[in-house]
Amino acid sequence: MKILLVQDFLRSGGTERQTVRLARAFAAAGHETHLVTFRPGGPLRPSEPGENLTLVSLQKRDSRLDWWAPGLRRYAKTVSPEVVLCMGRMANSYGRALQVALPSTAVISTMRTGKPLPLPFRRSLGATAHVIANSAAAGDHLIDAYNVPGEKITVIPNGLVFAPQGAQTDEETRSSIRAKFGAKPDDVILVDVAMFRPEKNQLDLIDMVKTLDPDLPWRLWLAGEGPTVEKCRSHAAALGLADRVTLLGWHPDPRPIYRAADIAVHASKRESLSNFLIEAQAHGLPAVARAARGVSETFVDGKTGFLIEPDDLAGFAAAVTRLLTEPALRSKMAAAAIRQATTNFSTDAQVKAHLDLFEKLASLDRSA
């Protein structure tokens, strides 16, 4: 089968990680796979594509325009794929045009965001052959907000991009990372790994930890990059938390960070399914998270973490305090978190679900 994946830019976000991993998996399964991006480069762009995988950038020089896709339809016609998978808001905005250009191809939209959808994206939802949502909540939102027929939607959760490797209790790795970022042996590390964007809302996490008991041995680590980094840094300093809130920067592989931390915290306002919460739990971190769309599907409230109502900052702090002060509960939830994350978000199952759907859609006659 010939598969074309479309992505605007391979920045360091969760959707982009899923795009690269799926492209590699499809190619490894023997399918001729093309990954076309609008902009060249990006921190996640593979240096060596590998067998069966072709990488193409439509912009010869980076214009920094995420929406500009010169020659996309021409390239798609040249490839003549059986399936086109649009990833990200900008790529999905071209779904309708691609389906018109390739009427016999199964062009698939994806719903992987909690943000409002641009008009071209919304129009594409009605024109493309199918839609993949990465959570049941995202699928319901497609039906309720955009009138997409339920039979046109398939829910396929994200797979673990950063599955655990080696022993979970690698104390040497854990100790070295903790020491690198100034944590003491008895400190309990709260961590959030996400792009620094307004909707990811790291500011609320900083406000939350300000209300924690200063005599408790907690630290907050925020890993990632993005436009709100300096605002978060300044906010922590203004609250007198510069010594307890550490911005770690972007890490191509966050697994050492997960191994060194103890509790996952996430206050995002908009999600569809959080890669971070899945990965953190797979590494044994119980979660405390704001109830954005799809977040409840990433963990089991009361068993692998605590789900907090959006505006309940006091409730968020209370749940964190409970995990800080009850190590036995933290350990019990950690063990349950590993089981549920590795079972429910298997990468093999995710890839198989995509390929099974592709085979089904590619076999349909769209000439009528």
N, C-alpha and C positions, 0 to 999 in steps of 0.2 A: 504494500500500500504506500502511496505517496502522500506525505503529510506536510502542510505548510503552517508554521506558527508565526503569528504576527505580534510584534511588541514595539512600542514607540522607542524605548531607550532602556538599556540594561543597568538602571540605577540600583541601589542597594536595598530595594524593598522586597516585601514578602512575595508579591505577585511575580516579580522578576526572578526571584529564586525558584519559584515553582515553574516558570517558563523554561529556564535553562535545564532544570532537572528533568522535566518531562521531555524536552527535545532530546536530551542525551538518552533517556530511557527508550523512547520510540526508536531511535537510531540503533541502540544496542539490541533491540528486539528484531532487527533486520529490516526496518522500514526506511525507505528513502525519505529523509527528513530535512526540511529547509526551515531555518530560523531567520526571518527577515525583520530588521529593526529600521525605524525611520532615521534615528541619529546614530552615528558611528561611536564606537568606544563604549565607555561605561564600566564601572568597577566589577560588574558580574560577567562581562563579555569573556567567553572562553578564549584562551590563547591558542589552543589547538582543538579544533572541532571534533576530530576523530572520524572513524569510518561511518559512512551513511549520513553524516551531518554536514550540511552546507550553511555557512553564515554569510549573510548579505546585509549591507547597510545601504539604504536608498539615498541618503544625503552624502555626497562625496566629502564635504567638509561639514563639521558640526555647526549648524545654524543656531542651536539651542532652542529650536522651535519643536516642541514635542508633537505638534499636530501635523507637521508638514511631511508628507509621504510621497515624494516625487517618483512616478513610475511604478507605484504599487500594483495597480491593475495590470499593467504591461508585464511585470515580473510574474505575477500570479498566473497570467495566461500562458506565459512561457513554460512555467513549471507544470501547469495543468494537473493539480493535485486532486485526489479523491476527496480530501478533507482539508479544510482551512480552520484553524483554531485561533480566534482573536483573544489576546490576553491584555488586560488593562483598559482603562477608559478611552484613551486615544485610539488604540487599535480597534476597539469595539465600535468606535464611531465610523469606521470604514466597512463594517460588516455588510450593510445594505449594498454599497457600491460593489463589493467583492461578489456578493451573491448574484447581482445583475450581470456582472462581467463573466461569471462562471456558473451559468444556470444549472448545469448537471453536477456541480460539486456541492458537497455538504459543507456549507459555511456555518460555523458554530460560534455563537456569541457566548460570553462568559460573564457571570455576575459574581465579582470578587471584591466589592467595595461597599462601604457604607456611605460614601459621598453621593450627592445628587448627580444624576446622569445628564450629560450634555444632550441637546436635542438630536444630533445625529446618532448617538448611541441609542436613544429611545426609539427612533425610527428604525434602526437596524434590528431591534428586538422583534419587530413584527415581520421583517423581511427575511431573516436568516432561517436556515433549516431547523435549527435547534438551539437550546440555551443550556449551558451547564452552570449550575449554582454550586458554590462551595459549602453551603450550609442549608439546612431546611428552612431556617429563618430567611435567608436570602431568596430562596425559592418562593416562599410565601409572599415576600415583598414584591417579587416580579408579578405575581398574580394580582395582588391587592392594589399596587401603585401603578403598574404599567399594563395591566390587562393581558398579560401573556398567558395563553392557555396552559393549564397544568400538564396536559399530555405532551407539551413541547419542552418541558423542563426535566432535566435529570440532575439529581443532587450527587455530587462526587466531592467528598471532603478533601482538604489539603492532605498531602502526605508529609511525613517527617523529612524535611530537607537535611536537618542535622540530627540524625539518629545517634544514640549513645554509642561510643566506641570504648572498648576495654572496660576495666573495672570501674564501677560507679564510685568506689571509695579509694580512688587513687590519691592518697594523702600527700604524696610528693607534689603532684600537679596542683592539687587544691592549695597546699600551703604556699607554694611559690607564687601563684596568682594572687592570693590574698596579701602576701607580703609586698608584692609589686605595687599594689594599689593602697597600701597603708593600713590594711585591716589587722587587728590583733587576733590571736588565736581564739579568744572567746567571743569575738564579735559575731553577731547574727546579721548576715548580709541579705538585704532586700534588693532585688534586681529587676530592671525593666530593659528589654532589648527591643528597640523600635526606632524608626526614623523620627527625627525631631521635626514634627509638623504640628500645627495648631490642633488638629483633630486627635493626635496621639496624647496630648494633654499631660505631658510630664510635669507641667506647673502644678497640677493638682496633687501629684505625688509629693512634690516638695512641700506644699502647704500641709499635706497630711502628716508627714513625718515631723513637722514642726510641733504638732500636737502630741507626739509620743513622749512618754516619760524619758527625760534626758538621762536618767540614771540607768536605764536599760541599755545593754551593749549593742545597739543597732547601728547600721550604716546603710545608706542608699546608694546603689550603683546604677547609673543610667548610661547605657551603651547605645551608640548610634551616631548618625550625623544628620544634618538638615538645617533648615532656616531658623529654627527656634533655639539652637544650641546656646548662643550667647545670652539670649533672654533668660533661659533656665539657669545658666551659670550666675548671672547677675542677681536673679531672684533668690537663689540659695545664699549668696553672699549677703544680700540685704536682710535676710532673716537670721543671719548669724550661724548658718549651717555649712559654711565652706569646708569645715573640717570633717563633716559627716556625710555630705553629699558629694559624690565623685562622678565626674563625667569621663567615661572611659574611651570615648571616640568610637570609630567604626572598627569592627573586627570581622574580617572575612569569614572566620569560623568561630562562632560564639561558644562552642562546646566547653573550652576551658573556663569561660566565665560562668556557665551553668554549674560546672563541677565545684567552683569555688564559692558559689552562693548558697543560700538556704531557703529563701522564700521568693516566689515570683509575684510581682505587683504590677497591675496594669489599669490605668484610668482612662483609656481611650474612649472618646465620645462616639466614634464611628468605626464599625468593623463589619465584616461579613463572617470571617472565621480567622482567629488570630494564630498565625504561625508561631509567634513567641510563646503563647500559653501552651500550645501543644508540645513544643520542643522543651520548654522548661520542665513540664511535668514528666516527660520521658526521661529527664535527668534527675528526677526525684525531688522536684521543688513543688510543694503545695502552693496553690495560687490564691491570691485575693485580687478580685477584678471587678470593675464596674460593669453593670449589665447592659452593654451595648449589643446591637443585633448580632446574633450568632455566638456570642461569648459563652452563653450557657451550654452550648454544645461542645465546648472544648474541655470541660471538666464536670465533675459530679459535685454539686453544691452540698457541703456538709461532710463529704467523704474524701475528696481530693483537693478541696479548697472552699472558699467562701465567695458567693456572688453578692455584690453590693448594689443597692439601688443607686441610680446615677447621681443624685445630689446629696447622698448620705455620707459626707466626709467623716463625721463622727463614727458612723458604723464601720467605715473602712478602717479607721484607726483602731477601733475596738477589735476587729477581726485580726489585724496585724499584731496587736498587743497580745491577743490570746495565743497566737503561734509563737511569739517571742518568749512568752512566759511558760508555755507548756511544751517542753521538748518531746515528751512522749506522744502528744497529739501530733506534733510536727513529723515525727518519725512514722507514725501510723499513716498519716495522709501521704507522706512521701512514697511509701511502698505502694499504696493504692494508686497514686498518680502515675507511677511507672507502668503498672499493669494496664490501666485504662488507655493511656496515651499510645503505648506501643501496640496495643490490640486494635484500637479504633482508628488509628491513623497510619496504617501500614502503607509504605510506599509501593510495595508490590501490588496491593489491592487497588490503590489509586490508579496505577498505570494500566492494570488489567481492565478496570472499569472504563477508562478512556478508550482503550483499543477495542473492547467489546462494543461500545457505543459507535465508534468509528465504522466498524465492520457492518453494523446494522444500518447506519445511515447511508454509507456508501453503496449499499445494495439496493436502495430505493430508487425508483424511477421518478425523476423530477421533470421529465420532459412534458408532462401533461399540463 
